[in-house]
Amino acid sequence: MPQSLEAIIQNGSADALKLITDMLHYDPKKRPTASQCLTNYDFFKVKLPIPMSAPDFDQQKELQDLLDETDENERSLEQKMFQSKIRQEMLQKRGSMAAQ
């Protein structure tokens, strides 16, 4: 016996249940596309007011550049540490081979 989606997803909103129901159609021609889901379903509509002053694009770009630079510096440090470890291991192997 089929069960209603409301019984399975008890805390789901009406908007969520409508979206899920439509996305579960077996026939792909009846299923909404991702684009249709985003534009035609209230589940994806934000019900919060849009702030009047959006963050400045240049400030966001500067922040992203700073984060990227930090990531690059961290990767560079990790590479240097790894290379140093490899050098130490090679020197140890040379020392043990020379002792034999």
C-alpha positions, -999 to 999 in steps of 0.1 A, spaced: 0 0 0 14 34 -9 19 58 19 15 95 17 46 116 16 33 136 46 34 105 67 70 98 57 82 134 60 63 146 89 81 179 94 82 189 58 65 221 47 38 221 20 63 237 -4 89 210 3 64 182 -1 51 196 -34 87 198 -47 96 163 -36 64 149 -50 70 164 -84 106 154 -85 97 118 -78 77 113 -110 88 82 -127 84 96 -162 113 121 -168 91 142 -190 69 149 -160 98 156 -136 108 193 -134 143 202 -144 167 218 -119 161 251 -135 124 247 -133 126 237 -96 146 269 -88 122 292 -106 88 276 -103 87 262 -67 81 283 -36 104 261 -16 134 279 -32 120 314 -29 136 333 -1 111 350 22 136 374 37 139 410 26 170 418 5 193 442 24 194 477 9 232 479 9 248 448 -5 285 442 3 308 461 -21 322 438 -48 357 452 -45 358 444 -8 346 409 -15 373 405 -42 400 418 -19 389 394 8 388 365 -16 423 374 -29 436 375 7 421 341 14 435 327 -18 470 341 -9 468 326 26 458 292 11 488 294 -13 512 303 15 499 274 36 504 250 6 539 264 0 548 258 37 534 223 35 555 216 4 586 229 21 580 208 52 575 177 30 606 184 10 626 189 42 613 156 55 623 138 23 658 154 25 663 142 60 652 107 52 677 106 22 705 119 44 697 93 70 698 66 43 731 78 30 745 79 65 734 43 72 747 31 38 781 48 44 783 31 79 779 -3 63 
